[in-house]
Amino acid sequence: KKPVFVRRQGVEKNKISGSMPQYLSSARRAKVEGVVIVKLCLQENGRVNEGLTKVLKGIPVMNAEVLSKVKTWRYRPYTVDGESMPVCFPVRFVFKLS
C-alpha cells in the first residue's frame, strides 16, 4: 500500500518509543540555529520506513543527527476503520541557543 499523508497529531498518541535528537555541541559552538523538518513515514506495522523518511527542510550540521534518531522511533500501527495502514507525516525540530 502507498502511504497516506496525515497530521502528526493523529499519530503521536501511537508513539511507543524513541529519543529526541540532541543539539550537537559542534552546532552550538558554531552558533547554528534553525528548524529541521522531516517527512516521517511509517509502515503498516508502525516501524519507520527508512526509504521514504527524509529531511524536507534542514540544517546541514543537524540533518544526520535528526534522521538517525527518528529512524529508531516506534509506533503502534496507524489504523482506519480497524485496518492498519502506512502513513507519512511532518515532524518539526527547532534548534535555538538559549
All heavy atoms as an XYZ file, in Angstrom:
778
protein
N       0.838     -1.198      0.000
C       0.000      0.000      0.000
C       0.872      1.247      0.000
O       1.922      1.270      0.617
C      -0.864      0.046      1.257
C      -1.950     -0.973      1.324
C      -2.730     -0.747      2.615
C      -3.651     -1.892      2.890
N      -4.323     -1.748      4.177
N       0.372      2.273     -0.644
C       1.067      3.557     -0.670
C       0.715      4.332      0.601
O      -0.444      4.363      1.007
C       0.625      4.326     -1.912
C       1.403      5.581     -2.152
C       1.010      6.219     -3.456
C       1.800      7.510     -3.609
N       1.508      8.176     -4.853
N       1.702      4.957      1.251
C       1.419      5.709      2.474
C       0.471      6.882      2.239
O       0.504      7.519      1.197
C       2.784      6.228      2.922
C       3.782      5.426      2.181
C       3.123      4.972      0.921
N      -0.344      7.151      3.246
C      -1.266      8.283      3.240
C      -0.634      9.380      4.086
O      -0.050      9.110      5.133
C      -2.625      7.860      3.850
C      -3.586      9.025      3.905
C      -3.218      6.712      3.059
N      -0.732     10.637      3.636
C      -0.185     11.747      4.408
C      -1.205     12.166      5.464
O      -2.362     12.416      5.136
C       0.150     12.920      3.483
C       1.145     13.863      4.085
C       2.498     13.575      4.061
C       0.743     15.041      4.673
C       3.428     14.441      4.613
C       1.661     15.919      5.242
C       3.001     15.610      5.206
N      -0.793     12.189      6.730
C      -1.691     12.538      7.834
C      -1.048     13.618      8.707
O       0.142     13.895      8.585
C      -2.034     11.304      8.706
C      -2.792     10.268      7.907
C      -0.792     10.698      9.329
N      -1.834     14.184      9.597
C      -1.310     15.174     10.550
C      -0.572     14.454     11.664
O      -0.970     13.375     12.086
C      -2.452     15.995     11.131
C      -3.157     16.839     10.068
C      -4.246     17.637     10.667
N      -3.645     18.542     11.663
C      -4.254     19.580     12.177
N      -5.480     19.850     11.826
N      -3.663     20.350     13.055
N       0.478     15.078     12.157
C       1.286     14.471     13.224
C       0.433     14.179     14.455
O       0.599     13.154     15.110
C       2.441     15.402     13.587
C       3.306     14.827     14.693
C       4.427     15.744     15.075
N       5.229     15.112     16.115
C       6.239     15.685     16.694
N       6.609     16.889     16.342
N       6.906     15.055     17.639
N      -0.500     15.074     14.780
C      -1.319     14.907     15.974
C      -2.101     13.597     15.934
O      -2.383     13.012     16.973
C      -2.292     16.085     16.142
C      -1.620     17.411     16.418
C      -1.105     18.139     15.167
O      -1.083     17.589     14.062
N      -0.640     19.364     15.336
N      -2.452     13.136     14.753
C      -3.199     11.895     14.636
C      -2.367     10.653     14.882
O      -2.901      9.572     15.105
N      -1.041     10.812     14.871
C      -0.136      9.677     15.014
C       0.574      9.689     16.373
O       0.919      8.642     16.906
C       0.911      9.681     13.873
C       1.830      8.476     13.971
C       0.229      9.709     12.518
N       0.792     10.870     16.947
C       1.579     10.991     18.185
C       1.097     10.087     19.311
O       1.889      9.544     20.055
C       1.604     12.445     18.670
C       2.727     13.248     18.081
C       4.098     12.619     18.243
O       4.558     12.420     19.382
O       4.723     12.307     17.219
N      -0.211      9.915     19.433
C      -0.740      9.075     20.512
C      -0.306      7.617     20.362
O      -0.352      6.848     21.311
C      -2.269      9.167     20.558
C      -2.957      8.615     19.315
C      -4.456      8.828     19.364
C      -5.200      8.223     18.195
N      -4.777      8.646     16.879
N       0.142      7.239     19.168
C       0.581      5.870     18.898
C       2.073      5.652     19.131
O       2.559      4.542     18.971
C       0.263      5.478     17.448
C      -1.218      5.305     17.198
O      -2.011      5.278     18.125
N      -1.587      5.200     15.939
N       2.801      6.712     19.495
C       4.250      6.572     19.667
C       4.544      5.713     20.891
O       4.010      5.935     21.973
C       4.919      7.939     19.813
C       6.427      7.864     19.786
C       7.048      9.252     19.745
C       8.550      9.148     19.760
N       9.173     10.471     19.848
N       5.401      4.718     20.706
C       5.778      3.788     21.772
C       7.127      4.180     22.358
O       7.315      4.180     23.566
C       5.858      2.343     21.231
C       4.487      1.884     20.740
C       6.398      1.391     22.287
C       4.529      0.590     19.940
N       8.089      4.495     21.484
C       9.435      4.801     21.974
C      10.194      5.635     20.963
O       9.807      5.730     19.800
C      10.216      3.505     22.238
O      10.436      2.820     21.021
N      11.287      6.206     21.438
C      12.176      6.973     20.569
C      12.683      8.212     21.261
O      11.919      8.933     21.878
N      13.988      8.421     21.157
C      14.583      9.589     21.801
C      14.671     10.748     20.807
O      14.712     10.556     19.594
C      15.957      9.251     22.363
O      16.797      8.782     21.343
N      14.703     11.942     21.362
C      14.763     13.155     20.555
C      16.210     13.418     20.119
O      17.150     13.062     20.823
C      14.264     14.348     21.373
C      12.801     14.251     21.757
S      11.698     14.213     20.335
C      11.746     15.934     19.870
N      16.381     14.067     18.979
C      17.734     14.438     18.532
C      18.379     15.401     19.533
O      17.692     16.221     20.140
C      17.488     15.135     17.196
C      16.117     14.750     16.777
C      15.355     14.458     18.021
N      19.677     15.285     19.671
C      20.429     16.171     20.556
C      20.970     17.357     19.758
O      21.358     17.204     18.602
C      21.604     15.414     21.186
C      21.181     14.229     22.037
C      20.306     14.649     23.188
O      20.674     15.520     23.973
N      19.144     14.041     23.294
N      20.969     18.509     20.395
C      21.568     19.712     19.801
C      23.075     19.496     19.894
O      23.652     19.561     20.970
C      21.131     20.921     20.607
C      21.218     22.266     19.921
C      20.526     23.347     20.447
C      21.977     22.479     18.785
C      20.580     24.602     19.859
C      22.033     23.727     18.185
C      21.337     24.783     18.728
O      21.395     26.027     18.143
N      23.713     19.190     18.792
C      25.129     18.839     18.789
C      25.995     19.972     19.310
O      25.764     21.142     18.996
C      25.570     18.460     17.379
C      24.848     17.273     16.740
C      25.321     17.083     15.307
C      25.064     16.013     17.552
N      27.014     19.615     20.106
C      27.891     20.638     20.675
C      28.615     21.403     19.569
O      28.852     22.603     19.694
C      28.882     20.022     21.661
O      29.633     19.012     21.027
N      28.945     20.723     18.473
C      29.613     21.426     17.360
C      28.687     22.481     16.757
O      29.143     23.567     16.370
C      30.045     20.427     16.290
O      28.945     19.691     15.805
N      27.392     22.207     16.697
C      26.431     23.179     16.183
C      26.270     24.340     17.156
O      26.175     25.498     16.752
C      25.077     22.506     15.936
N      26.252     24.026     18.455
C      26.164     25.089     19.472
C      27.375     26.016     19.388
O      27.239     27.231     19.428
C      26.077     24.489     20.873
C      24.748     23.892     21.214
C      24.811     23.387     22.674
N      23.636     22.679     23.042
C      22.504     23.247     23.463
N      22.420     24.552     23.552
N      21.475     22.508     23.794
N      28.566     25.402     19.325
C      29.792     26.213     19.266
C      29.796     27.115     18.045
O      30.272     28.245     18.099
C      31.030     25.309     19.254
C      31.434     24.802     20.618
C      32.841     24.212     20.614
N      33.028     23.149     19.638
C      32.703     21.868     19.831
N      32.170     21.484     20.964
N      32.913     20.980     18.886
N      29.252     26.620     16.937
C      29.208     27.406     15.705
C      28.006     28.356     15.684
O      27.787     29.054     14.702
C      29.149     26.466     14.499
N      27.219     28.344     16.783
C      26.036     29.201     16.932
C      25.007     28.962     15.812
O      24.372     29.892     15.311
C      26.424     30.673     17.023
C      27.285     30.976     18.248
C      27.508     32.437     18.409
C      28.326     32.856     19.596
N      28.686     31.948     20.619
N      24.872     27.697     15.435
C      23.919     27.312     14.398
C      22.544     27.149     15.030
O      22.385     26.441     16.029
C      24.345     25.986     13.724
C      23.264     25.489     12.777
C      25.666     26.167     13.002
N      21.553     27.843     14.476
C      20.171     27.730     14.931
C      19.296     27.466     13.706
O      19.701     27.731     12.585
C      19.684     29.020     15.597
C      20.379     29.375     16.887
C      19.777     30.614     17.528
O      19.484     31.593     16.791
O      19.592     30.604     18.743
N      18.103     26.960     13.958
C      17.173     26.783     12.854
C      16.206     25.643     13.090
O      16.055     25.135     14.198
N      15.549     25.252     12.014
C      14.496     24.243     12.059
C      14.838     23.107     11.099
O      15.306     23.359      9.997
C      13.134     24.863     11.656
C      12.048     23.814     11.572
C      12.754     25.975     12.622
N      14.612     21.890     11.563
C      14.717     20.718     10.692
C      13.313     20.123     10.616
O      12.688     19.865     11.647
C      15.713     19.673     11.235
C      15.717     18.430     10.347
C      17.114     20.262     11.339
N      12.817     19.939      9.396
C      11.506     19.313      9.195
C      11.729     18.008      8.446
O      12.390     17.988      7.399
C      10.545     20.224      8.417
C      10.332     21.528      9.187
C       9.210     19.507      8.170
C       9.516     22.567      8.438
N      11.204     16.937      9.025
C      11.361     15.604      8.449
C       9.998     15.069      8.026
O       9.005     15.247      8.737
C      11.985     14.651      9.499
C      12.001     13.213      8.994
C      13.385     15.105      9.869
N       9.963     14.429      6.861
C       8.782     13.651      6.476
C       9.040     12.255      7.030
O       9.915     11.535      6.551
C       8.613     13.596      4.960
C       7.411     12.736      4.546
C       7.208     12.716      3.044
C       8.073     11.643      2.424
N       7.784     11.402      1.004
N       8.314     11.899      8.087
C       8.474     10.601      8.742
C       7.403      9.663      8.212
O       6.211      9.981      8.266
C       8.351     10.758     10.258
C       8.560      9.512     11.103
C       9.935      8.911     10.871
C       8.396      9.838     12.577
N       7.822      8.533      7.676
C       6.879      7.569      7.106
C       6.932      6.265      7.895
O       8.013      5.781      8.228
C       7.209      7.308      5.648
S       6.971      8.767      4.601
N       5.761      5.754      8.182
C       5.638      4.506      8.944
C       5.050      3.413      8.064
O       4.163      3.664      7.246
C       4.726      4.700     10.155
C       5.096      5.809     11.131
C       4.063      5.895     12.242
C       6.486      5.589     11.704
N       5.535      2.209      8.281
C       4.971      1.033      7.614
C       3.672      0.648      8.327
O       3.349      1.189      9.389
C       5.963     -0.123      7.684
C       7.316      0.188      7.048
C       8.325     -0.890      7.347
O       8.069     -2.067      7.143
N       9.490     -0.478      7.832
N       2.972     -0.313      7.785
C       1.718     -0.776      8.386
C       1.915     -1.292      9.809
O       1.015     -1.207     10.633
C       1.088     -1.875      7.525
C       0.519     -1.356      6.231
C      -0.050     -2.463      5.367
O      -0.839     -3.274      5.877
O       0.304     -2.503      4.179
N       3.108     -1.817     10.109
C       3.368     -2.362     11.444
C       3.825     -1.303     12.453
O       4.103     -1.620     13.608
C       4.397     -3.496     11.364
C       5.762     -3.021     10.885
O       6.006     -1.830     10.716
N       6.654     -3.970     10.656
N       3.913     -0.040     12.030
C       4.305      1.038     12.930
C       5.789      1.331     12.953
O       6.234      2.266     13.602
N       6.578      0.547     12.235
C       8.020      0.808     12.153
C       8.289      1.877     11.086
O       7.546      1.991     10.118
C       8.794     -0.454     11.811
C       8.778     -1.452     12.943
C       9.773     -2.569     12.685
N       9.883     -3.412     13.854
C      10.779     -3.248     14.819
N      11.652     -2.264     14.747
N      10.821     -4.059     15.844
N       9.373      2.612     11.281
C       9.726      3.675     10.343
C      10.149      3.065      9.009
O      10.907      2.100      8.956
C      10.867      4.545     10.925
C      11.370      5.553      9.902
C      10.396      5.258     12.182
N       9.632      3.639      7.933
C      10.029      3.268      6.579
C      11.232      4.143      6.233
O      11.075      5.305      5.860
C       8.881      3.498      5.599
C       9.228      3.078      4.189
O      10.364      3.182      3.760
N       8.228      2.628      3.456
N      12.434      3.581      6.398
C      13.658      4.372      6.217
C      13.832      4.867      4.792
O      14.413      5.920      4.553
C      14.876      3.565      6.665
C      14.880      3.311      8.155
C      16.174      2.679      8.637
O      17.208      2.823      7.959
O      16.138      2.044      9.701
N      13.310      4.128      3.822
C      13.453      4.521      2.423
C      12.648      5.753      2.055
O      13.019      6.498      1.159
N      11.539      5.988      2.756
C      10.680      7.137      2.449
C      10.879      8.308      3.404
O      10.481      9.429      3.103
C       9.207      6.720      2.476
C       8.774      5.718      1.404
C       7.304      5.362      1.572
C       9.036      6.257      0.013
N      11.475      8.063      4.562
C      11.688      9.118      5.549
C      12.850      9.993      5.097
O      13.915      9.487      4.754
C      11.970      8.503      6.930
O      10.794      7.810      7.352
C      12.323      9.559      7.955
N      12.610     11.312      5.056
C      13.667     12.212      4.577
C      13.506     13.615      5.148
O      12.436     13.990      5.615
C      13.675     12.266      3.063
C      12.423     12.862      2.455
C      12.508     12.859      0.945
C      11.283     13.501      0.333
N      11.397     13.594     -1.115
N      14.599     14.378      5.082
C      14.600     15.772      5.516
C      13.947     16.609      4.422
O      14.328     16.533      3.259
C      16.026     16.275      5.796
C      16.028     17.766      6.076
C      16.653     15.511      6.953
N      12.937     17.396      4.810
C      12.282     18.312      3.868
C      12.928     19.688      3.921
O      13.058     20.366      2.915
C      10.792     18.440      4.195
C       9.967     17.161      4.092
C       8.535     17.422      4.517
C      10.015     16.609      2.680
N      13.280     20.108      5.130
C      13.973     21.382      5.343
C      15.005     21.110      6.412
O      14.679     20.504      7.435
C      12.987     22.447      5.818
C      13.654     23.772      6.139
C      12.687     24.800      6.674
C      13.459     26.064      7.017
N      12.683     26.992      7.786
N      16.236     21.516      6.192
C      17.250     21.106      7.145
C      18.275     22.143      7.523
O      18.284     23.261      7.025
N      19.122     21.710      8.445
C      20.322     22.422      8.861
C      21.440     21.408      8.610
O      21.481     20.374      9.293
C      20.287     22.781     10.361
C      19.030     23.568     10.718
C      21.536     23.538     10.756
C      18.832     23.735     12.226
N      22.294     21.644      7.635
C      23.271     20.620      7.255
C      23.977     19.929      8.424
O      24.085     18.705      8.435
C      24.253     21.380      6.366
C      23.397     22.431      5.727
C      22.418     22.844      6.809
N      24.402     20.674      9.415
C      25.139     20.070     10.531
C      24.240     19.197     11.427
O      24.743     18.345     12.147
C      25.878     21.164     11.347
C      24.897     22.015     12.139
C      26.926     20.568     12.256
N      22.925     19.376     11.361
C      21.998     18.640     12.241
C      21.209     17.536     11.535
O      20.617     16.682     12.192
C      21.000     19.619     12.883
C      21.612     20.596     13.859
S      22.433     19.802     15.261
C      21.086     18.870     15.968
N      21.172     17.526     10.223
C      20.322     16.580      9.494
C      20.588     15.119      9.843
O      19.653     14.347     10.081
C      20.462     16.780      7.985
C      19.887     18.098      7.520
O      19.167     18.776      8.243
N      20.214     18.475      6.296
N      21.848     14.712      9.870
C      22.179     13.305     10.145
C      21.750     12.912     11.556
O      21.230     11.803     11.766
C      23.672     13.054      9.952
N      21.945     13.802     12.527
C      21.524     13.524     13.908
C      20.017     13.324     13.983
O      19.526     12.390     14.600
C      21.966     14.665     14.829
C      21.332     14.671     16.205
C      21.730     13.509     17.116
O      22.616     12.724     16.759
O      21.133     13.395     18.190
N      19.272     14.217     13.343
C      17.809     14.120     13.367
C      17.351     12.822     12.715
O      16.562     12.065     13.290
C      17.163     15.355     12.694
C      15.680     15.147     12.498
C      17.428     16.612     13.512
N      17.854     12.530     11.533
C      17.431     11.302     10.834
C      17.802     10.042     11.612
O      17.011      9.104     11.689
C      18.039     11.240      9.431
C      17.352     12.081      8.373
C      18.119     12.008      7.059
C      15.910     11.662      8.168
N      18.989     10.025     12.207
C      19.395      8.825     12.946
C      18.474      8.562     14.136
O      18.187      7.409     14.457
C      20.850      8.919     13.406
O      21.000      9.862     14.445
N      17.977      9.619     14.768
C      17.068      9.434     15.912
C      15.674      9.033     15.458
O      15.111      8.066     15.971
C      16.988     10.712     16.745
C      18.232     11.002     17.560
C      18.466      9.980     18.635
C      19.514     10.354     19.636
N      20.874     10.463     19.189
N      15.091      9.756     14.494
C      13.705      9.451     14.116
C      13.578      8.061     13.501
O      12.533      7.430     13.617
C      13.064     10.520     13.204
C      13.031     11.876     13.880
C      13.720     10.591     11.848
N      14.631      7.573     12.883
C      14.556      6.236     12.282
C      14.489      5.132     13.334
O      14.184      3.990     13.012
C      15.725      6.023     11.326
C      15.555      6.821     10.037
C      16.700      6.619      9.078
C      16.456      7.370      7.782
N      17.546      7.186      6.823
N      14.743      5.463     14.601
C      14.631      4.462     15.677
C      13.278      4.532     16.382
O      12.995      3.700     17.244
C      15.740      4.653     16.739
O      15.521      5.899     17.424
C      17.120      4.639     16.113
N      12.470      5.522     16.063
C      11.176      5.665     16.729
C      10.268      4.492     16.384
O      10.332      3.934     15.285
C      10.511      6.975     16.335
C      11.193      8.209     16.887
C      12.351      8.265     17.609
C      10.760      9.556     16.725
N      12.655      9.566     17.911
C      11.696     10.387     17.383
C       9.680     10.138     16.089
C      11.578     11.762     17.432
C       9.565     11.518     16.134
C      10.499     12.314     16.799
N       9.418      4.129     17.339
C       8.467      3.034     17.141
C       7.063      3.504     17.488
O       6.867      4.244     18.464
C       8.821      1.827     18.017
C      10.156      1.205     17.710
C      10.152      0.519     16.344
N      11.462      0.020     15.985
C      12.276      0.607     15.112
N      11.934      1.713     14.514
N      13.444      0.093     14.830
N       6.109      3.040     16.716
C       4.705      3.415     16.891
C       3.823      2.172     16.855
O       4.172      1.173     16.236
C       4.245      4.339     15.746
C       4.859      5.713     15.781
C       6.151      5.941     15.323
C       4.140      6.789     16.268
C       6.711      7.208     15.353
C       4.691      8.063     16.300
C       5.974      8.270     15.847
O       6.528      9.519     15.884
N       2.663      2.264     17.489
C       1.622      1.274     17.245
C       1.091      1.554     15.843
O       1.100      2.702     15.392
C       0.491      1.401     18.276
C       0.872      0.870     19.655
C      -0.324      0.860     20.605
N      -0.826      2.201     20.892
C      -0.271      3.062     21.736
N       0.809      2.731     22.417
N      -0.789      4.259     21.916
N       0.626      0.544     15.142
C       0.127      0.775     13.782
C      -0.975      1.838     13.741
O      -1.817      1.912     14.639
C      -0.427     -0.587     13.365
C       0.352     -1.561     14.180
C       0.571     -0.867     15.507
N      -0.953      2.635     12.698
C      -1.995      3.636     12.455
C      -3.149      2.900     11.783
O      -2.943      2.187     10.802
C      -1.452      4.737     11.544
C      -2.420      5.871     11.300
C      -2.503      6.923     12.197
C      -3.240      5.880     10.183
C      -3.385      7.977     11.972
C      -4.122      6.928      9.953
C      -4.190      7.964     10.857
O      -5.065      9.000     10.638
N      -4.332      3.050     12.322
C      -5.468      2.316     11.762
C      -6.605      3.248     11.359
O      -6.819      4.292     11.963
C      -6.032      1.288     12.767
O      -6.446      1.971     13.947
C      -4.992      0.240     13.132
N      -7.316      2.833     10.322
C      -8.533      3.495      9.873
C      -9.571      2.398      9.729
O      -9.340      1.416      9.014
C      -8.322      4.230      8.537
C      -9.639      4.781      8.017
C      -7.300      5.346      8.695
N     -10.668      2.532     10.459
C     -11.722      1.514     10.452
C     -11.162      0.128     10.773
O     -11.528     -0.867     10.147
C     -12.464      1.487      9.103
C     -13.179      2.800      8.813
O     -13.644      3.449      9.786
O     -13.272      3.180      7.637
N     -10.220      0.087     11.719
C      -9.659     -1.179     12.164
C      -8.589     -1.770     11.268
O      -8.051     -2.831     11.560
N      -8.261     -1.101     10.178
C      -7.253     -1.619      9.252
C      -5.968     -0.802      9.345
O      -5.991      0.427      9.245
C      -7.792     -1.570      7.820
C      -6.857     -2.200      6.818
C      -7.420     -2.194      5.404
O      -8.639     -2.021      5.228
O      -6.610     -2.351      4.474
N      -4.831     -1.498      9.555
C      -3.531     -0.827      9.616
C      -3.171     -0.282      8.252
O      -3.443     -0.924      7.230
C      -2.445     -1.811     10.036
O      -2.699     -2.280     11.331
N      -2.565      0.908      8.272
C      -2.147      1.483      7.001
C      -0.844      2.259      7.156
O      -0.556      2.797      8.227
C      -3.238      2.362      6.398
C      -3.665      3.509      7.240
S      -5.146      4.343      6.584
C      -4.833      4.379      4.863
N      -0.027      2.300      6.086
C       1.197      3.092      6.125
C       0.855      4.578      6.025
O      -0.081      4.950      5.318
C       1.974      2.613      4.899
C       0.940      2.099      3.958
C      -0.200      1.601      4.812
N       1.606      5.391      6.760
C       1.354      6.829      6.771
C       2.666      7.605      6.740
O       3.712      7.088      7.109
C       0.543      7.272      8.017
C      -0.857      6.711      7.992
C       1.252      6.902      9.301
N       2.571      8.862      6.326
C       3.675      9.820      6.408
C       3.135     11.081      7.070
O       1.964     11.418      6.895
C       4.210     10.178      5.024
S       5.018      8.835      4.154
N       3.996     11.745      7.834
C       3.593     12.983      8.495
C       4.833     13.819      8.781
O       5.933     13.289      8.882
C       2.808     12.695      9.785
C       3.531     11.804     10.759
C       4.262     12.335     11.804
C       3.482     10.425     10.628
C       4.935     11.517     12.706
C       4.142      9.594     11.520
C       4.873     10.147     12.559
N       4.660     15.141      8.899
C       5.804     16.008      9.154
C       6.144     16.063     10.643
O       5.253     16.023     11.497
C       5.325     17.375      8.663
C       3.835     17.335      8.890
C       3.436     15.906      8.665
N       7.434     16.115     10.931
C       7.905     16.308     12.310
C       8.894     17.464     12.277
O       9.802     17.489     11.439
C       8.590     15.035     12.866
C       8.990     15.242     14.311
C       7.691     13.820     12.730
N       8.686     18.414     13.182
C       9.480     19.653     13.196
C      10.361     19.693     14.450
O       9.873     19.448     15.548
C       8.495     20.822     13.203
C       9.086     22.167     13.074
C       7.921     23.168     12.916
N       8.414     24.467     12.604
C       8.480     25.471     13.472
N       8.030     25.298     14.706
N       8.943     26.636     13.105
N      11.624     20.007     14.256
C      12.572     20.146     15.367
C      13.179     21.544     15.304
O      13.674     21.956     14.263
C      13.701     19.115     15.243
C      13.219     17.690     15.216
C      12.974     17.056     14.022
C      13.014     17.011     16.400
C      12.520     15.748     13.991
C      12.555     15.696     16.380
C      12.311     15.069     15.176
N      13.101     22.250     16.424
C      13.639     23.608     16.486
C      14.910     23.579     17.333
O      14.894     23.075     18.465
C      12.612     24.584     17.111
C      13.215     25.978     17.233
C      11.348     24.610     16.278
N      15.988     24.101     16.779
C      17.251     24.182     17.497
C      17.570     25.653     17.688
O      17.787     26.380     16.719
C      18.357     23.470     16.703
C      18.097     21.997     16.561
C      17.519     21.499     15.415
C      18.408     21.121     17.593
C      17.250     20.147     15.280
C      18.145     19.773     17.464
C      17.567     19.285     16.324
N      17.543     26.103     18.948
C      17.731     27.518     19.273
C      18.647     27.623     20.480
O      18.446     26.940     21.472
C      16.374     28.146     19.561
C      16.407     29.641     19.729
C      14.992     30.201     19.644
C      14.940     31.670     19.905
N      15.738     32.471     18.984
N      19.635     28.487     20.368
C      20.532     28.747     21.503
C      19.742     29.485     22.575
O      18.963     30.368     22.270
C      21.728     29.569     21.058
C      22.655     28.903     20.041
C      23.627     29.912     19.469
C      23.395     27.748     20.680
N      19.953     29.088     23.814
C      19.226     29.787     24.897
C      20.160     30.560     25.785
O      21.343     30.414     25.733
C      18.424     28.793     25.724
O      19.227     27.708     26.098
